[in-house]
Amino acid sequence: MAAVVALVVVVTVTVVGLAGHRSPAAVANQVVAEPSSTSGGGAPWFAPIAVSAPAPEQMWVLGTRGPCAAGTSCPQLEHSADGGRSWRTMPTPDADMTAPGGVPSTWAGVTFADPSAGWVYGGGLWSTRDGGITWQPKPLPDNAGAYWQFTFADRDNGWATGARHLWSTHDGGTTWRRVDIPGERWSVAVDGSTVRTATVDGDAEIRVSSSPIGADDWTVADLGRHAPAGGPVLPSVTARGGHAWVIVQGRGTIATMRTVGGHWQDWTAPHCGGNGVGTLDATSAGPIYLVCGRPGPAESRTGEQVFVSTDGGDSFTGTSTLWPQVADVYLMSAGPGHLVAAVSDTSAGARLLLSADASRSWQPVYAGSPRTSIGGGEFVSPTAGYVLLQDELGANRLLLTADGGRTWAEAGFAD
């Protein structure tokens, strides 16, 4: 798995050795009911917001602790050195994880590039070089009131998007340089020694760019494509093994592109209708999976359709239909032919679906309460993975699996 980590709500996690967690309430191949909340009645509680694990067995989780005084955010950092079997509360930067007006922020996060070098963000930026024992404040690239997303390739090289610009650092966040590429909405992905971006600027022009991670030597491709007016436009770039894919969404899918021989070309994604392409997963060495967005009112299909490509995206074949009322989908590849779909049901809450036959069939393995949704997740080995459950009442949970997604257990953090 790549060591690249992105800092926003959920950050890349490596999870191994999950023995010792509380067992799920049902055996494999049965739907597991969500455990009851422990945040009521003034009892201590911890709600995870973001997770990061730069090496096997090493995991950091940033969240909020309670009971907490009104108008404060009460940040807390938890660390596990044994893959989640036990947890230790770490020194935590004074990260104000509230947005202006006292509203809890969803853009706080933690990311570690290796077991020693990491960053915490929440109204400011802090870094550590001793595994979270001590923290030093770092300057934000621009103003602290903007939405920021951070991506680090290693302990020195990283990128920040926010305030309608892209910024780079090559000294771990001590200094930042604005990258001279027009753009307002950004997506950043790192693949080996290359960083790639996709952006839409103020004139609705779509651009893709790339650079070596250790220098600002950017190659920009002006594709001559423009997003139509009306509604937000969101670019997404995915990179793997020297190849990259870009999907630009607005009211439906606006543009789909991929690299061929090092050059960007248009490519034909499956005709999804409705809201266009929803999710592209190309994180494993196996097939590329693609999920359509929600069906349109005139469509006969009852849920998100899944497509699979075994030729690098040259062609896709429809395989199955997911849960009928899906708001969001995270596809999590555990290996060739084995994956989990983490879905947010619009009425029933979070659901985890397991496929062992390359998405041809799905089996429910976890069911959350109606107030839960999926905050992100991934597999980091053929057996180990994580899912962050978000709760409307703030009682977030981190679910872990050690058996390829057949069963899931809630992480038990220190009191």
N, C-alpha and C positions, 0 to 999 in steps of 0.2 A: 504494500500500500504506500501511496505517496506520503511524504512527510509534510506536504504543504497544508497549511491551516488557514482558515478564513475566520475573521472575528466579526461576528454579528449573531444575534440570538443564539444560534447553535454553531459550534466549531468542531472541526474534524476530531474524532475520538478513536483511539485504539483500545480495545477492550479484550483482555485475555484473563483466563483463570477466574471464573465467577463463582467458584464454590463458596458456600457459606452464606449466600443471600437467602432471604426468605423464599421458600418454594412457592410457585404459583398455586392457585386454589384448585386447579384441575390438571389432569395428566395431559401428555402430548395428544394432539389431534382433537382436543376439545376446546371450546371457547372459554376463556378465563375471565372471570368477573374482576372489575377494577376494585382494588382495596379501598376501604373507607378512609376519609381524610383524617389526619391527626392534628390539623391546625386549629381546631376549635377548643373552647373551654379554657383558654389561657395556657394550654400545654405548649412546651417548646416545639418548634417545627422549623423545617428548612425546605425552601422551594428552589430547585435548580433553575437557572436561566441559561447557562452556557457551559459547555464541556470541552476539554481538550486533553489529548494524550499523545505525547510525542514519541513514546517508546513503549515496548511491551511492558505491561504491569504498571506503568506510570499514568495516572489520571488526575486531572484537576477539574473541579466543578465550582463555578461561581453561581451564587444565588443570594437569596435574602433569608434572614433568620427572623424568628418571632418567638414570643410576642414582641412587637415593635411599636414604638411610640408613634402616634399620628403625625403625619407630615415628614417622617424620616424613612429612609430606604433600608437601613440595617444590612449592608452587604456582608457576606461571609464566603470564604474560600475553603473548600474541602480538598484534601489530597489523599489519594490511595497509591501505595507503593506495591500492592499485591493484586492489581487487576480488579479492585472493587470488593475484596473480601473484608477489608477493614478501612476505616477512614480517620483522618486526623485534621482538625481545624487548624488552618494556617494563618499567619499574619495577613491581614487584608488591607489593601490601600483604602484610603478614605474616598471610595468611589461613590459619588452621588448618583445612584441609579434611579433618579426621578427626573422626568422631563419638566420644562417650565410649567408652573401651576401646580406642582406636587403630584402629577400623574405618574404612576410607575412607568419607567422606561423599558422598552423592549429592545433597545439597541445597546445594552451593556453586554460585555463578553469577556472571555479569557482565551488566550491561545499561547501555546508553548511550541517553540521550534525544536527544542531538544530538552532533556531533563533539567537543564539549568536555566535556559533563556526563555523568558515568557513575557507576556503583556496582559494587563487588565485595562479595560475601558469601561467608563460609565460617567459621562460628563467631563472626562479628562482621560489622559493616557499615562500609564505607569509601566515601568519595566523592571524585571529582575534578572540577575545573572547568577543567583545562588539557589535556584530551585524554589523561589517563593519565600525565602527567609526574610529578605529585605526587599523593599520596593523604592524606586526613584521616579519622581514625576518627569514626564517628557512633554515637549510642546506638541499641541495639535497642529496639523498643517495650516489651518485657517482659524475660523472662529469656533468656539466650543459649543455653540448652540445649534450647529448643523448636524444633519444625520451623517454618521460616518460608518463605513465598512472597511475593515483592515484585512489584508491578506499578506502573510509572510511566507517566503520560500525557505528561509533559514534564519539564523540569529541576526543577520545583518540586513538582508534584502527584503523589502516589503513595499506595499502600495496601499494607499488610502483613497477612497472615493467619497465625495461629499462636497457640499457647497458648489455643485455643478462642475467639479474639476477632478482630475486625477493627479495624485502626488506620489512621489517615490522617495524611499530612504535606502541608503546603503551603509548606515551605521547604527542599525537597530532602533531607529526612531529618534535619535538625538537631533538630527536635522532632516528637513523635508524639502524637496524640490518639486515645483509644479511642472508637470509634463505638458508640453505645448501641443496638445491635441484637443480640438474643440469637442465638447460633449457635455451633456447634462445628466443623462442616465447611463450608468456603467455596469458592466459585468467583467470580472477579472478571474482568470484561471491560470494556474502554473502547471506546466508539464515538463519535467526534467529541468533543463537549463534555460527554458524559454517561458516568458510570461505573455499571455494573450489577453486582449481586451476587445469588447464590443460596446459600442456607444451610439446614442442618438443625440444629435446636437439641437440647438435652439431652432434651427431651420428644418428640423425633422430629417436631416441627412443621416444615413446609417454608415458607420465606419467600423472597420476592424483593424487591429494593429498588433504588433508583436515586438519583443525586445529580448536580448539576453538578460537574465535576471540580475547580473552583477553590474550592469551599466545601463544608462539611458540612451540606447541606440535603437530608436523606434522606426519600424517600417509600417507605414500607414497605407491602407487600401481604401480609397474612395470608390465605392462600388456603384455610384450613380443611382442608388436606391433611396427613396424617400418614404417616410411613414405618412400615411394619410392624416389629415387634420381630424381632431375630435377624439377626446379620451386619452388616457395615459398610454405610453408606449414603453415596453420593457424589453431590453435585450438580454440574452442569456448565452454565455459561451461555455462549452465543455471541451476539454482537451485530454487526449490519451495517446501515448505512444507515438508522438510526433504528428498526430492528426487532431483536427479541431472541427467543431460544429457550432453554428450560431443559429439561434431561433429568436426572431423579433416578433413580439406579440403586442397586439392592441385590441381592436375589435376583431378578433380572429387572428390567425397567423399572417403576419405581414410579409416576412421574408425568412427563408431558410437557406443557409450557405454552409459549405464545408471546404476543407483544404484538400486539394488533389495535387500531388507533386510539389507541395510547398506553396501552391497558389490557391486563392479563394475562388470558388465557383458556386453558382446556384445549384441547389440540389432539391429534388422533389421529395418532400415528406409525404406520408400517407394522407389521403384526403380525409380530414377529420370532421369537417363541418362544424356546426355549433360554435364553440369558442376556440377552435383550432387545436394545434399541438399543445399538450399540457406539460409533459415531462419527458426528458431524454436522459437515459442512463447509459453511459459508456465508461463507467469507472472500473470495470473488471476487464480481464483479458478475454472474456467470452463474448457472447452476442451483444448487440446494441438493442436496447429496449426503448420503445417510445409509446407514450400513452396520450390518447386524444383528450381534449378538454370535455367539459360537460356537453351533452347533446343539446342541439338547438330545438326550438318548439316544434319544428316540422319534421324532425328525425324520428325514425321508428326504434332506434336502439335504446336500450334501457339503462346504459351506464357507459363509463369510459372504456373505449376499446383499446386493447394492447396489441402492438405490432412488434415484430422481432426481425432483425437483420443479421445475417451471418456472413455478409460480404462487405463489411465496413461501411454500410449505409447506401450501397448501390441500389438495393431493393429491400422492401419490407413486406412481410406477410402477416396478416391479421391472425391472432391466435385465440383471443378470449375477450370477454367483457368483465370488467371489474364490478364492484359494489354499485348498486343503482343510483345512490344519492351522494356522490362524492364531491366535496368542495375542493380538497387538495389531495395530492398523491405524492409520496416519496417512494421511488423504486430503490430497493436495496439489494444489490447483487452479492451473493455469498460465493459464487463460483459458477462455472458454465452450467446453465440449466437450472440453477437453484437461486431463488430470490424471494424477497418479502415485499409486499406492497403495504405501506403504512398510509392509511387513508383517513381523512376527516369526513365523516358522514354528516350531511347537513342537518339531520334530525336526531341521529342516534349517538353521535360522538365518535371517538377514535376507534379504529378497527385495524388489526393486523391480519393480513392474508398471506398464506404460504403457498408457494408453487415449487414443486420438485421436478417439473417437466417442461422447463423453458417457457413458462407462462401460458401453457395450454389449459391448465386447470388450477383452481385456487381453493384453499381450505382455510376457514377462519380459525385463528389460534389465540386471539386476544380481543376483548371487547371492553371499552371504557364506558364511563357514564356519559349521558347526553351533553354534559357541559364541557367535555374534553375535546381537544383537537391535537393534531400532530405538529410538533415544533421542529422536527427534523430527525434524521437518523441515517445510519449506514452500517454495513458489515465491514469489518477490518481484517477478517480471516474467514475461511470457510465455515467456522463455527461460532465466532464471537461477533457481537454487534450491539448496537444501542438504539433506543428510540426515546426522544424527549416528549413527554405528554404535557401539553399546556392545559391549564384549567381556568375557566372563566372567573373563579373565585380566588385564583392565585396559588392554589395548592398543586403546583407543578410536580411531576415525578420523573425520575429517570429509570427506564426499563432496560434490563440487560439480558442477553441470551448467551448461552455457551454451547448450545446444541443445534446450531444452524437455523434458529428461529422457531423450532417446534414448541418450546416453552419460554416464558419470559418471567423475570423476577424483578421486583422493585429494589433499587439500591437502598441500603440501610445506612444513612449517614450518622455521624457522631452527634450526640445530644449537645 
